[in-house]
Amino acid sequence: MVAAIAVTEPDAGSDVAGIKTRAVRDGDDWVINGSKIYITNASTADWLCLLAVTDPEAGYGGFSQIVVPTDSPGFSYQLLDKIGNWGSDTGLLFFEDVRVPVANTIGEIGRGFQQQMMQFQDERLIACVSSNAASEMLWEATRKYCEDRSGLQEAAQQDAGHAVQVHRDADADHRRRGAHLRLHPQTPAGRGRDQGNLDGEALHGPHGHAWSRTTASSSTAASAT
Ligand SMILES: Cc1cc2nc3c(=O)[nH]c(=O)nc-3n(C[C@H](O)[C@H](O)[C@H](O)COP(=O)(O)OP(=O)(O)OC[C@H]3O[C@@H](n4cnc5c(N)ncnc54)[C@H](O)[C@@H]3O)c2cc1C
């Protein structure tokens, strides 16, 4: 069984409470209308853990998490063409009068926002640690590359010397950022890794853009959210 977490919407990402997808109760069913975006496993999921507004007047007490089987009539998806995270697909989800039993509600009706935040705390922490580890690995590969180049001809040595100095400055900055990531897990996941990738690619020169190199491939296929 493959599942997907369906929270983000075109106008509500970081601001989860801004979602608009609506689940209206009709007897023993929820009738769901709305859309989601950037959803991992959009095409492969057997069911969704959907966050929807179930009571627009109730503020943070007006959201619920609902299990939606992806073979439900009225559900459809569209995949996004993306530059990274090739280990899984990412797409948009559409709900047009999708009907599921109220019994599919996860936990308590009206506690969906709080339940979702509890899940996000773990997910953000994992993303921060894995992003930081990937960034450190890239810096190490870049350091080694810069040191190896200094064994070449004089001009290359000067370039490499400069590059190593740039790298050291950037590395110190990276370590500060790494500490920041560790101390503040709410820091947007991947920022440190993405900056590390960009700096690493620059220091590798054209080699940084070859798919066979760690710097390029880690920016795309190997990266994970
Ligand atoms: C590969 C991939 C897979 C994903 N998988 C899923 C998934 O399975 N399920 C799901 O629900 N979502 C998923 N997402 C969506 C992801 O959770 C959102 O992209 C994320 O929550 C940010 O939302 P946003 O893209 O709307 O950016 P925004 O919220 O618009 O943020 C844009 C930028 O502004 C910054 N920002 C936002 N608000 C503030 C503020 N108040 N103050 C200062 N800065 C701010 C952010 O840090 C960010 O840098 C995925 C995204 C990607 C890229």
The ligand as a Gaussian input file, in Angstrom:
#p B3LYP/6-31G(d) Opt

LIG

0 1
 C        9.414000      17.698000      -3.963000
 C        8.298000      18.167000      -3.081000
 C        7.449000      17.242000      -2.479000
 C        6.406000      17.682000      -1.672000
 N        5.560000      16.746000      -1.117000
 C        4.470000      17.181000      -0.441000
 C        3.512000      16.238000       0.050000
 O        3.657000      15.009000      -0.101000
 N        2.402000      16.707000       0.672000
 C        2.173000      18.044000       0.859000
 O        1.149000      18.393000       1.424000
 N        3.081000      18.967000       0.425000
 C        4.220000      18.569000      -0.215000
 N        5.126000      19.480000      -0.683000
 C        4.838000      20.898000      -0.506000
 C        5.683000      21.528000       0.596000
 O        5.268000      21.070000       1.843000
 C        5.507000      23.038000       0.413000
 O        6.218000      23.392000      -0.762000
 C        5.993000      23.799000       1.588000
 O        5.095000      23.646000       2.662000
 C        6.133000      25.295000       1.266000
 O        4.954000      25.779000       0.746000
 P        4.961000      26.660000      -0.601000
 O        5.648000      25.862000      -1.668000
 O        3.564000      27.123000      -0.849000
 O        5.898000      27.894000      -0.289000
 P        5.487000      29.237000       0.437000
 O        4.717000      28.933000       1.676000
 O        4.844000      30.147000      -0.556000
 O        6.911000      29.772000       0.828000
 C        7.795000      30.335000      -0.151000
 C        9.020000      30.873000       0.578000
 O        8.601000      31.896000       1.508000
 C        9.020000      31.560000       2.832000
 N        7.977000      31.963000       3.760000
 C        6.699000      31.526000       3.779000
 N        6.016000      32.133000       4.762000
 C        6.876000      32.975000       5.370000
 C        6.766000      33.875000       6.465000
 N        5.624000      34.035000       7.119000
 N        7.869000      34.553000       6.824000
 C        9.042000      34.411000       6.156000
 N        9.196000      33.571000       5.112000
 C        8.130000      32.857000       4.724000
 C        9.209000      30.048000       2.834000
 O       10.166000      29.645000       3.814000
 C        9.733000      29.805000       1.423000
 O       11.120000      30.022000       1.362000
 C        6.197000      19.068000      -1.457000
 C        7.059000      19.995000      -2.043000
 C        8.094000      19.564000      -2.847000
 C        9.010000      20.586000      -3.464000

